[in-house]
Amino acid sequence: MGRGRVELKRIENKINRQVTFSKRRNGLLKKAYELSVLCDAEVALIIFSSRGKLYEFGSAGMAKTLERYQHSCFNPEENSIERQAQSWYQEVTKLKAKYESLLSTQRQLLGEDLGPLNVKELQNLEKQLEGALAQARQRKTQLMIEQMEDLRKKERHLGDLNKQLRVKLETEGQNLKAIQNMWSSNAAAGSSSFSLHSSQTNPMDCQPHEPVLQIGYHQYLPAEGPSISKSMACETNFIQGWVL
């Protein structure tokens, strides 16, 4: 049968009261010590017996714990700052441990510090490396495909631009050829018109078998052979005796 609920009240029997005090006091001191060790807590315990005898326990020293207690009670703001600083310290400690773990993992992925690892840990590391290699190859293939697509787009764009420039060049060539033909026809028409006008309006051209009236004296030089040009013959072809 289980123990029933014990009513808490003062033990009237003096001997029983002393025995109970001794047992519970020792248990309380033991619990305070265990709490300070297991939970890294600062514990202070003060017990006065009915006869005024003092029993105490302080994990960090009774005087230090009491001073801290008084400081916390009379300076709540500083106590809050201290608790916050302690919380930050714990957080920094956790982050530092995590950072060290990550550095160790990185060195292992690079093939360093593999001595402490067992076979199972090495197999897990091998799987991680294979997975990372597969992802890297997949990403590399994807980037190469994207670059090829971009180059094909640029090639098509340059091809279209080349066609446009070729059509424009052919059009400009045809226009230039038409302008040259027009200039050639205009030049030919102008030269023929100039020749016709000159032949009709120049009365001083030499006409064979026609007399020329020479005013003034001009020495007559007879032709001396076939080397005399037609112009010279024209110049000497005048009627002698018509000199004023």
Backbone bond lengths (Angstrom), bond angles and torsions (degrees), N, CA, C in turn:
res aa  C-N    CA-C-N  psi(-1)  N-CA   C-N-CA  omega(-1)  CA-C   N-CA-C  phi
1 M - - - 1.457 - - 1.527 109.81 -
2 G 1.311 115.37 142.19 1.448 119.61 179.02 1.508 112.24 -77.84
3 R 1.294 113.48 161.64 1.455 118.63 -179.99 1.523 109.30 -74.00
4 G 1.276 115.90 140.72 1.447 119.96 177.01 1.513 111.34 -81.00
5 R 1.286 114.71 173.27 1.462 120.51 -178.74 1.516 109.34 -71.72
6 V 1.343 114.95 128.11 1.462 120.55 -178.39 1.512 108.80 -92.08
7 E 1.278 115.78 128.72 1.457 120.29 178.82 1.535 109.43 -76.43
8 L 1.329 115.69 129.21 1.454 119.97 -179.36 1.524 109.91 -86.19
9 K 1.312 114.25 112.13 1.463 120.44 175.97 1.522 108.11 -157.02
10 R 1.289 116.22 165.78 1.457 121.32 -177.16 1.527 110.27 -64.21
11 I 1.349 112.92 132.16 1.468 119.09 178.32 1.523 107.89 -78.58
12 E 1.282 114.49 123.24 1.453 119.37 -176.05 1.525 112.60 -77.21
13 N 1.305 115.02 -34.31 1.456 119.26 -179.63 1.524 109.05 -71.95
14 K 1.304 116.30 123.12 1.454 121.19 -175.06 1.518 112.27 -65.44
15 I 1.351 115.57 -40.74 1.480 118.78 -178.88 1.523 110.47 -67.63
16 N 1.336 114.43 -46.01 1.472 117.54 178.89 1.539 111.32 -62.68
17 R 1.315 115.90 -36.33 1.465 119.84 179.14 1.531 110.76 -64.34
18 Q 1.340 116.76 -39.32 1.463 120.46 -179.74 1.533 111.14 -68.71
19 V 1.310 115.52 -39.92 1.483 119.38 179.14 1.525 110.29 -65.69
20 T 1.316 114.87 -45.26 1.487 118.31 179.34 1.519 111.07 -62.20
21 F 1.321 116.76 -38.67 1.466 120.00 179.52 1.528 110.48 -63.35
22 S 1.300 116.53 -43.74 1.470 119.66 -178.43 1.534 111.08 -63.96
23 K 1.331 116.07 -44.57 1.468 119.08 -179.46 1.530 111.44 -64.23
24 R 1.290 116.64 -49.25 1.469 119.98 -175.89 1.535 111.66 -69.73
25 R 1.317 115.82 -32.56 1.460 118.82 178.02 1.524 110.31 -64.53
26 N 1.315 116.12 -46.86 1.466 119.43 179.05 1.537 111.77 -62.86
27 G 1.355 116.23 -39.11 1.462 119.16 177.09 1.517 112.61 -65.11
28 L 1.338 115.34 -38.74 1.456 119.23 179.68 1.527 111.74 -67.12
29 L 1.329 116.10 -40.87 1.464 119.43 177.14 1.530 111.30 -65.25
30 K 1.321 115.77 -37.82 1.461 119.31 178.25 1.536 111.27 -65.39
31 K 1.336 115.45 -42.56 1.468 119.45 178.96 1.538 111.29 -64.37
32 A 1.314 117.80 -38.06 1.458 120.81 178.53 1.525 110.90 -64.32
33 Y 1.331 115.92 -41.38 1.468 119.73 178.61 1.532 110.65 -65.13
34 E 1.331 116.92 -45.78 1.465 119.99 179.64 1.528 111.57 -61.47
35 L 1.327 115.59 -39.67 1.465 119.38 178.99 1.526 111.51 -63.38
36 S 1.319 117.14 -40.84 1.463 119.96 -179.45 1.524 112.14 -68.56
37 V 1.345 116.65 -33.99 1.467 120.13 -178.51 1.523 111.54 -79.87
38 L 1.320 116.95 -47.62 1.460 120.89 -174.82 1.534 112.43 -70.21
39 C 1.311 116.48 -39.38 1.472 120.64 -173.66 1.520 113.47 -105.73
40 D 1.311 117.70 4.65 1.463 122.04 -179.65 1.530 110.39 52.67
41 A 1.336 114.96 47.18 1.466 121.83 -178.63 1.517 109.48 -107.65
42 E 1.303 113.33 151.54 1.463 119.45 176.10 1.532 107.75 -92.77
43 V 1.326 115.17 111.55 1.457 121.60 -172.70 1.535 108.34 -118.28
44 A 1.321 115.43 135.61 1.468 121.66 174.18 1.535 108.19 -131.88
45 L 1.313 116.45 130.04 1.467 121.72 -176.31 1.539 108.48 -129.05
46 I 1.331 115.68 128.54 1.472 122.17 179.16 1.530 108.35 -125.58
47 I 1.313 116.28 126.99 1.473 121.76 -179.23 1.540 108.54 -131.92
48 F 1.310 113.36 129.52 1.473 119.94 171.86 1.535 108.05 -113.89
49 S 1.293 115.92 128.50 1.465 120.14 178.23 1.538 109.98 -77.51
50 S 1.322 115.22 174.00 1.476 119.95 179.56 1.523 111.84 -65.34
51 R 1.290 116.96 -21.68 1.455 121.55 177.03 1.527 112.26 -91.05
52 G 1.329 117.25 -0.71 1.453 121.32 178.76 1.508 114.80 89.39
53 K 1.315 117.52 14.70 1.456 120.34 178.72 1.529 109.44 -82.22
54 L 1.332 115.62 140.05 1.476 121.60 -174.80 1.522 110.77 -98.03
55 Y 1.328 113.96 133.18 1.472 121.66 171.46 1.533 106.60 -129.37
56 E 1.316 117.02 131.46 1.486 120.34 -176.81 1.523 110.55 -144.05
57 F 1.327 112.66 157.38 1.483 120.98 174.41 1.528 107.69 -145.85
58 G 1.319 116.80 131.92 1.468 122.43 177.12 1.517 110.34 -137.25
59 S 1.287 116.72 117.16 1.471 119.95 -178.52 1.524 112.04 -67.17
60 A 1.344 117.99 -33.21 1.455 121.82 178.68 1.512 111.82 -114.19
61 G 1.314 118.54 13.02 1.465 122.44 -176.59 1.514 110.01 100.79
62 M 1.311 115.44 129.14 1.456 119.98 -175.07 1.521 111.90 -62.60
63 A 1.356 117.91 -43.84 1.466 121.12 -178.17 1.536 111.17 -62.32
64 K 1.331 116.04 -43.23 1.465 120.01 -179.94 1.526 111.24 -65.23
65 T 1.326 116.32 -41.13 1.459 119.95 -179.92 1.522 111.41 -66.79
66 L 1.331 116.84 -40.67 1.467 120.03 177.93 1.529 111.82 -65.60
67 E 1.331 115.69 -39.30 1.468 118.79 178.29 1.531 109.99 -64.40
68 R 1.277 114.87 -41.38 1.472 117.81 178.16 1.521 111.24 -65.70
69 Y 1.320 116.21 -37.06 1.463 120.61 178.93 1.533 110.78 -64.26
70 Q 1.337 116.20 -46.11 1.453 119.44 178.09 1.534 111.23 -63.24
71 H 1.314 115.76 -40.89 1.466 119.86 179.64 1.531 110.92 -63.14
72 S 1.314 116.61 -39.03 1.465 120.34 179.85 1.520 111.73 -71.23
73 C 1.319 116.91 -35.86 1.456 120.02 -178.58 1.519 112.42 -72.18
74 F 1.333 117.54 -39.87 1.459 120.45 -175.96 1.541 113.12 -91.37
75 N 1.344 118.55 -12.29 1.480 122.63 179.13 1.528 108.89 -131.17
76 P 1.322 116.69 76.37 1.470 118.34 -176.83 1.524 112.83 -65.66
77 E 1.359 118.43 -32.17 1.465 119.84 -178.94 1.521 110.85 -66.07
78 E 1.341 115.21 -45.29 1.455 118.47 178.66 1.520 110.90 -64.70
79 N 1.312 115.70 -34.44 1.458 118.98 177.04 1.529 110.86 -63.17
80 S 1.331 115.91 -40.12 1.465 119.62 177.53 1.525 111.17 -64.62
81 I 1.326 116.31 -40.56 1.469 119.83 178.37 1.521 110.46 -64.67
82 E 1.326 115.53 -39.51 1.465 119.11 178.99 1.524 111.48 -64.94
83 R 1.326 115.51 -42.69 1.470 117.93 177.40 1.523 111.36 -62.95
84 Q 1.338 116.10 -39.43 1.460 119.28 178.64 1.526 111.17 -65.61
85 A 1.336 115.25 -41.44 1.463 118.62 177.65 1.522 111.34 -63.33
86 Q 1.323 116.30 -39.11 1.449 119.93 178.05 1.533 110.88 -65.36
87 S 1.328 115.68 -38.72 1.465 119.13 177.38 1.528 110.68 -64.30
88 W 1.333 115.62 -41.26 1.464 118.42 177.48 1.519 111.58 -64.44
89 Y 1.311 115.95 -38.82 1.458 119.34 178.74 1.528 110.96 -61.68
90 Q 1.317 116.47 -42.47 1.458 119.77 177.58 1.531 111.53 -64.30
91 E 1.336 115.23 -40.50 1.465 118.67 178.57 1.523 111.04 -64.81
92 V 1.334 116.61 -41.50 1.464 119.90 177.76 1.526 110.86 -62.98
93 T 1.333 115.95 -39.28 1.464 119.63 178.66 1.526 111.03 -62.30
94 K 1.333 116.27 -42.75 1.470 119.88 178.28 1.527 111.19 -64.02
95 L 1.334 116.30 -44.56 1.459 119.44 -179.76 1.525 111.68 -64.68
96 K 1.310 116.02 -37.37 1.459 119.52 178.09 1.516 111.02 -63.59
97 A 1.344 116.73 -43.22 1.467 120.30 177.90 1.528 110.95 -63.15
98 K 1.334 115.89 -40.61 1.467 119.64 178.32 1.521 111.13 -65.76
99 Y 1.327 116.65 -38.55 1.469 120.92 178.84 1.529 110.34 -63.87
100 E 1.307 117.08 -43.62 1.452 120.77 178.20 1.532 110.80 -61.83
101 S 1.341 115.93 -39.88 1.470 119.41 178.52 1.523 111.24 -64.49
102 L 1.319 116.73 -41.35 1.463 120.08 178.99 1.526 111.56 -65.95
103 L 1.326 116.83 -39.84 1.458 119.44 176.85 1.521 111.53 -62.28
104 S 1.325 116.46 -41.31 1.465 120.48 177.97 1.526 110.77 -63.18
105 T 1.337 116.51 -42.02 1.467 120.05 178.58 1.518 111.11 -64.26
106 Q 1.326 117.32 -40.42 1.458 120.88 178.88 1.528 111.30 -63.22
107 R 1.317 116.51 -43.59 1.465 119.40 178.23 1.525 111.02 -63.08
108 Q 1.312 116.50 -37.92 1.467 119.31 178.28 1.526 111.21 -67.04
109 L 1.329 117.33 -38.37 1.471 119.88 177.49 1.516 111.46 -65.76
110 L 1.334 117.02 -27.71 1.465 121.31 177.01 1.520 112.77 -85.51
111 G 1.320 116.76 1.89 1.457 120.52 178.48 1.507 114.15 88.94
112 E 1.325 118.31 17.65 1.457 122.20 -179.32 1.528 109.88 -110.96
113 D 1.318 114.90 157.62 1.475 121.91 176.51 1.527 111.81 53.95
114 L 1.338 115.98 45.86 1.464 120.06 179.24 1.527 112.41 -91.78
115 G 1.323 117.40 -4.10 1.456 120.71 -177.60 1.516 114.48 -60.49
116 P 1.347 119.50 -46.04 1.474 119.33 -177.26 1.522 114.51 -71.46
117 L 1.326 119.38 -9.62 1.462 121.63 -175.29 1.521 110.23 -81.65
118 N 1.331 115.36 143.90 1.455 120.62 175.03 1.527 109.89 -92.98
119 V 1.312 116.38 -173.49 1.469 120.77 -175.17 1.528 111.06 -65.44
120 K 1.318 116.48 -43.59 1.469 119.86 -178.48 1.526 111.03 -63.87
121 E 1.328 116.94 -43.33 1.473 120.57 178.77 1.532 111.06 -64.68
122 L 1.336 116.60 -37.11 1.471 119.58 176.98 1.523 111.11 -66.50
123 Q 1.329 117.39 -37.91 1.464 120.24 177.18 1.529 110.76 -64.59
124 N 1.330 117.28 -42.35 1.462 120.11 176.82 1.536 111.03 -62.15
125 L 1.325 115.54 -40.63 1.466 119.38 178.02 1.522 110.81 -63.95
126 E 1.314 117.17 -39.17 1.462 121.22 178.18 1.531 110.94 -63.33
127 K 1.334 116.67 -42.49 1.468 120.18 177.88 1.531 111.12 -62.34
128 Q 1.324 116.54 -41.72 1.467 119.91 178.48 1.528 111.30 -61.65
129 L 1.335 115.94 -42.67 1.466 119.40 179.49 1.530 111.37 -65.51
130 E 1.328 117.10 -40.61 1.468 120.16 178.22 1.524 111.18 -64.35
131 G 1.342 116.55 -41.92 1.460 119.35 177.61 1.521 111.94 -63.77
132 A 1.336 116.73 -42.35 1.468 120.20 178.74 1.522 110.90 -64.42
133 L 1.342 117.33 -39.61 1.469 120.79 178.79 1.522 110.79 -64.89
134 A 1.324 117.87 -41.31 1.470 120.79 179.00 1.525 110.65 -63.53
135 Q 1.320 117.87 -43.22 1.460 120.93 178.19 1.526 111.82 -64.02
136 A 1.337 116.75 -39.96 1.465 120.08 178.78 1.528 110.89 -64.31
137 R 1.333 117.52 -42.14 1.472 120.27 178.16 1.525 111.42 -65.20
138 Q 1.328 116.14 -40.39 1.461 119.52 178.35 1.523 111.34 -62.46
139 R 1.333 116.07 -43.79 1.463 119.73 178.66 1.520 111.24 -65.35
140 K 1.330 118.03 -39.04 1.454 121.59 178.17 1.527 110.95 -63.25
141 T 1.337 116.87 -43.36 1.472 120.52 178.13 1.524 110.95 -62.10
142 Q 1.323 116.79 -42.17 1.457 120.57 179.44 1.531 111.40 -62.60
143 L 1.324 116.47 -42.28 1.471 119.75 178.79 1.523 111.24 -65.12
144 M 1.327 117.93 -39.52 1.461 120.99 179.11 1.527 110.92 -65.12
145 I 1.330 116.82 -39.77 1.470 120.10 178.14 1.527 110.39 -64.36
146 E 1.320 116.82 -43.04 1.469 120.29 178.24 1.526 111.52 -62.70
147 Q 1.325 117.42 -40.55 1.461 120.41 177.98 1.525 111.35 -65.09
148 M 1.345 117.06 -39.06 1.464 120.06 177.43 1.531 111.08 -63.71
149 E 1.320 117.21 -41.03 1.461 120.48 177.98 1.529 111.02 -62.44
150 D 1.335 116.08 -41.65 1.470 119.43 178.45 1.521 110.96 -63.55
151 L 1.338 116.98 -41.34 1.474 120.12 179.52 1.532 110.87 -66.06
152 R 1.322 117.30 -37.43 1.462 119.63 177.88 1.530 111.09 -65.73
153 K 1.334 116.47 -40.30 1.459 119.47 176.98 1.524 110.92 -62.23
154 K 1.333 116.69 -43.44 1.462 120.15 178.16 1.527 111.06 -63.32
155 E 1.351 116.42 -38.40 1.459 120.00 179.32 1.531 110.68 -63.51
156 R 1.339 116.72 -45.53 1.469 119.81 178.35 1.521 111.52 -62.75
157 H 1.321 116.00 -40.67 1.468 119.40 178.99 1.519 111.23 -63.63
158 L 1.340 116.99 -43.13 1.462 119.93 178.93 1.532 111.33 -67.01
159 G 1.350 116.65 -35.23 1.465 119.31 176.75 1.528 111.94 -63.54
160 D 1.339 116.38 -44.29 1.464 119.72 177.24 1.529 111.14 -62.72
161 L 1.314 116.59 -41.44 1.467 120.24 179.00 1.518 110.79 -65.17
162 N 1.330 117.51 -36.73 1.470 120.68 178.23 1.525 110.98 -66.08
163 K 1.340 116.82 -40.38 1.467 119.97 177.63 1.524 111.11 -62.89
164 Q 1.334 116.05 -43.44 1.459 119.41 179.09 1.523 111.62 -62.00
165 L 1.319 116.38 -42.38 1.474 119.63 179.16 1.525 111.28 -66.70
166 R 1.335 117.02 -35.62 1.467 119.83 178.92 1.529 110.85 -66.37
167 V 1.342 115.81 -43.78 1.467 118.85 178.14 1.522 110.41 -63.09
168 K 1.317 116.96 -41.99 1.464 120.79 178.98 1.519 111.01 -63.52
169 L 1.336 117.13 -40.41 1.449 120.70 179.70 1.525 111.24 -66.10
170 E 1.336 116.68 -41.08 1.459 119.37 177.63 1.522 111.12 -63.66
171 T 1.320 117.23 -40.78 1.466 120.83 178.23 1.519 111.05 -62.96
172 E 1.327 116.72 -44.84 1.460 120.35 178.68 1.518 111.17 -63.45
173 G 1.360 117.50 -37.84 1.460 120.76 178.11 1.522 112.10 -64.23
174 Q 1.347 115.46 -40.98 1.468 118.39 178.29 1.528 111.35 -65.25
175 N 1.328 115.98 -41.23 1.470 119.24 177.94 1.523 111.48 -63.45
176 L 1.329 116.87 -41.12 1.465 120.55 178.81 1.522 111.26 -65.77
177 K 1.325 116.68 -39.34 1.464 120.14 178.92 1.529 111.17 -65.71
178 A 1.335 115.80 -39.08 1.463 119.18 177.87 1.525 110.80 -64.93
179 I 1.325 116.92 -40.08 1.471 120.02 178.57 1.521 110.83 -65.09
180 Q 1.354 116.94 -40.84 1.464 119.79 177.98 1.520 111.38 -63.63
181 N 1.319 116.82 -42.39 1.476 119.48 178.10 1.527 111.00 -62.21
182 M 1.334 116.16 -40.13 1.449 119.68 179.23 1.526 111.02 -64.70
183 W 1.332 116.17 -41.55 1.464 119.22 177.72 1.526 111.25 -63.92
184 S 1.342 116.21 -40.79 1.470 119.85 -179.74 1.526 110.83 -63.40
185 S 1.333 117.00 -44.22 1.469 120.01 -179.96 1.528 111.29 -65.79
186 N 1.346 116.75 -39.52 1.467 120.30 177.85 1.519 111.39 -65.39
187 A 1.336 116.59 -39.44 1.459 120.12 179.09 1.513 111.02 -66.40
188 A 1.341 116.78 -41.25 1.471 120.11 179.47 1.527 110.49 -65.35
189 A 1.330 116.91 -41.96 1.466 120.00 179.07 1.524 110.78 -65.18
190 G 1.326 118.22 -37.95 1.458 121.46 179.69 1.508 112.33 -67.77
191 S 1.329 118.27 -40.30 1.474 120.89 179.83 1.518 111.69 -67.39
192 S 1.333 117.13 -39.80 1.473 119.33 179.17 1.523 110.88 -67.19
193 S 1.312 117.05 -38.37 1.473 120.60 178.24 1.513 111.29 -66.55
194 F 1.354 116.14 -38.16 1.466 119.63 179.22 1.523 110.82 -66.79
195 S 1.341 117.29 -39.79 1.473 120.72 178.92 1.518 110.69 -63.17
196 L 1.327 116.90 -44.39 1.461 120.49 -179.27 1.516 111.04 -64.29
197 H 1.298 118.20 -41.53 1.453 122.92 -179.03 1.528 111.34 -66.46
198 S 1.330 116.98 -38.77 1.455 120.81 -179.93 1.510 110.72 -67.61
199 S 1.318 117.66 -40.99 1.471 120.61 -178.91 1.511 111.81 -69.08
200 Q 1.317 118.96 -23.88 1.459 120.39 -178.01 1.516 112.71 -92.46
201 T 1.318 118.68 -24.82 1.455 119.97 -170.90 1.509 114.06 -109.26
202 N 1.304 120.50 -1.89 1.466 121.66 -179.47 1.507 109.32 -98.09
203 P 1.346 118.05 100.21 1.470 119.90 -177.55 1.505 112.58 -81.67
204 M 1.324 116.94 -7.33 1.459 119.60 -176.22 1.488 112.58 -92.63
205 D 1.360 116.35 1.83 1.451 117.14 176.96 1.525 109.46 -62.28
206 C 1.299 113.73 144.39 1.468 119.66 -179.24 1.512 109.81 -70.93
207 Q 1.298 118.03 124.19 1.450 123.59 176.09 1.527 107.16 -112.10
208 P 1.294 118.61 122.61 1.476 120.51 179.28 1.537 110.46 -67.12
209 H 1.358 113.23 148.17 1.462 122.91 176.67 1.508 111.65 65.97
210 E 1.375 119.17 22.67 1.460 120.25 175.41 1.518 108.37 -122.00
211 P 1.322 119.55 136.12 1.477 122.98 -179.49 1.516 109.98 -73.96
212 V 1.327 113.56 149.10 1.453 121.67 179.14 1.497 108.10 -122.39
213 L 1.309 117.31 130.34 1.453 123.31 178.30 1.506 109.19 -81.91
214 Q 1.313 119.20 114.99 1.451 124.92 -179.31 1.502 107.64 -106.53
215 I 1.322 119.13 117.01 1.455 124.71 177.47 1.509 107.59 -98.86
216 G 1.294 116.26 123.66 1.458 121.03 -176.73 1.515 110.98 105.23
217 Y 1.288 114.00 177.75 1.456 119.28 -176.84 1.505 109.81 -94.52
218 H 1.279 115.04 135.52 1.453 121.61 176.76 1.492 108.12 -143.84
219 Q 1.324 115.14 127.19 1.443 119.76 -178.44 1.508 110.13 -71.18
220 Y 1.275 114.72 131.48 1.456 120.20 -178.52 1.509 109.07 -87.37
221 L 1.334 113.91 125.51 1.461 120.20 177.27 1.504 107.53 -115.37
222 P 1.295 116.14 114.20 1.471 118.75 -179.40 1.524 111.20 -69.30
223 A 1.291 113.22 153.30 1.480 119.32 177.65 1.503 109.15 -67.95
224 E 1.319 117.93 134.62 1.458 122.16 -177.18 1.518 112.15 -109.02
225 G 1.192 120.53 8.35 1.469 118.71 178.36 1.523 111.04 157.41
226 P 1.272 116.19 -177.66 1.478 120.47 -178.88 1.495 113.59 -72.54
227 S 1.351 118.01 -8.36 1.463 119.03 -178.39 1.498 112.65 -78.01
228 I 1.323 119.05 -10.84 1.457 121.62 178.89 1.507 108.14 -72.11
229 S 1.308 114.36 130.98 1.475 118.58 -175.83 1.496 110.22 -77.40
230 K 1.302 112.60 166.40 1.449 119.99 -179.86 1.498 111.31 -65.54
231 S 1.329 117.88 -31.03 1.451 121.47 179.94 1.509 111.15 -66.89
232 M 1.324 114.88 -39.95 1.460 117.78 177.85 1.506 110.52 -66.19
233 A 1.277 115.46 -37.04 1.472 118.73 178.21 1.497 110.54 -65.08
234 C 1.285 115.80 -37.08 1.460 119.06 178.69 1.510 110.79 -67.24
235 E 1.353 115.69 -38.07 1.447 118.70 -178.63 1.541 111.40 -68.65
236 T 1.348 120.02 -31.51 1.481 123.01 -177.49 1.506 113.06 -95.45
237 N 1.321 115.16 0.36 1.474 118.16 -179.24 1.516 109.03 -84.29
238 F 1.335 116.08 84.28 1.468 120.81 176.52 1.537 108.47 -139.84
239 I 1.308 116.60 162.75 1.457 122.14 -178.35 1.499 108.24 -88.17
240 Q 1.342 116.85 120.03 1.432 121.42 178.07 1.510 110.56 -69.56
241 G 1.276 113.85 143.08 1.454 118.37 179.54 1.505 112.91 101.99
242 W 1.343 116.63 -13.20 1.465 119.50 177.99 1.510 109.37 -93.64
243 V 1.262 114.87 57.13 1.470 119.30 -179.76 1.470 107.72 -115.69
244 L 1.311 117.99 128.58 1.449 122.39 179.84 1.512 109.43 -96.51
